[in-house]
Amino acid sequence: MDRSSHLSPVWKPYAEAARALGFRLTETALRPGRSGSRLDNLTRRLQKELDRMMQRAFDALPGGGEPACAPGCDHCCRTLRVTVSPIEVFAIIHRLRESHAPDPALEARLTAPQTGNLRPCPLLADGVCLIYTSRPLACRGCVSGDASLCAACDDDRPVPRSTAHQLGAAAMMKGVTDALDALGLAGRPVEFREGLAVAVREEDAEKRWLRGEDVFLSDPVNPV
């Protein structure tokens, strides 16, 4: 969904810049060719540029506030429905296979059927993310300035998030989606758990996606 028309004039240039950056990086990386290594490199570049862009925005805010997020603070990982781009799904599967020995328990969590209620993220272990440095754009957009408010969250009171981070992540995701669509690839975001389950269960999912097939069959979703 394009939210730019509903944004405050204060935030609109920031969101437009994030979207344009996501589009440009994605098109530049994948127009010359498509491969798993290109997906990995693109994902790392998107994450790096988003972190840099949001840090500049955060530094410009009055008061010099700092994020309250810390290891073991996993409220957002347990309560939010996270959506990611297909390239992030495949890049994360690559990272897991490169950095972790085969783990039947982890694979069972990744492929467990969805239920009506949200489960904790399958990549959460003892309150710590297994791929924190490679976490998706949407997770990078989940930043809070008050850990006590996060601890009090529930279904009716979602985790409070920094506007700069949440908006920057969503806008960059929109740019990625638009670029993938322009390149003839299935660009719509997918629910994180569902995307990981498909990539683990179907060994050829990445190759099929790179050929232009939409391998994620769940209903379209909007980015977090």
URQUI-V420266 format. One record per pair of residues at least 24 apart in sequence whose C-alpha atoms are under 7 Angstrom apart, sorted by sequence separation. I is the first residue (numbers start at 0). J is the second residue. D is the distance in whole Angstrom. If there is no record, write none. Layout:
I_J_D + I_J_D
This chain:
21_45_7 + 140_164_4 + 141_165_6 + 140_165_4 + 184_209_7 + 185_211_6 + 184_211_5 + 185_212_7 + 140_168_5 + 183_211_6 + 185_213_5 + 139_168_7 + 189_219_7 + 137_168_6 + 189_220_6 + 136_168_5 + 137_169_7 + 187_219_7 + 188_220_6 + 188_221_7 + 188_222_7 + 78_117_7 + 77_118_6 + 77_119_4 + 76_119_6 + 77_120_6 + 42_86_7 + 76_120_6 + 42_87_6 + 38_86_6 + 42_90_7 + 87_135_6 + 39_90_5 + 38_90_6 + 83_135_7 + 73_126_6 + 169_222_6 + 72_126_7 + 83_137_6 + 169_223_7 + 71_126_4 + 82_137_7 + 71_127_6 + 81_137_6 + 70_127_6 + 68_142_7 + 68_143_6 + 74_149_6 + 66_142_6 + 67_143_6 + 74_150_7 + 66_143_6 + 67_144_5 + 66_144_5 + 67_145_6 + 68_146_7 + 65_144_6 + 67_146_6 + 75_158_6 + 109_192_7 + 109_195_6 + 110_196_4 + 137_223_6 + 109_196_5 + 46_136_6 + 85_186_7 + 84_186_7 + 84_187_7 + 85_188_7 + 84_188_5 + 85_189_7 + 83_188_5 + 84_189_6 + 57_163_7 + 82_188_6 + 83_189_6 + 88_194_6 + 56_163_7 + 82_189_5 + 83_190_6 + 88_195_6 + 82_190_4 + 83_191_6 + 81_190_6 + 82_191_5 + 89_198_7 + 53_163_6 + 81_191_6 + 53_164_6 + 53_167_7 + 89_205_7 + 83_222_7 + 82_222_5 + 82_223_6 + 81_223_6 + 17_167_6 + 21_171_5 + 25_175_6 + 20_171_7 + 21_172_7 + 14_166_7 + 18_170_5 + 22_174_4 + 26_178_6 + 30_182_7 + 14_167_6 + 17_170_6 + 18_171_4 + 21_174_5 + 22_175_5 + 25_178_6 + 17_171_5 + 21_175_5 + 18_173_6 + 19_174_6 + 22_177_7 + 14_170_5 + 18_174_4 + 22_178_5 + 33_209_6 + 0_221_6
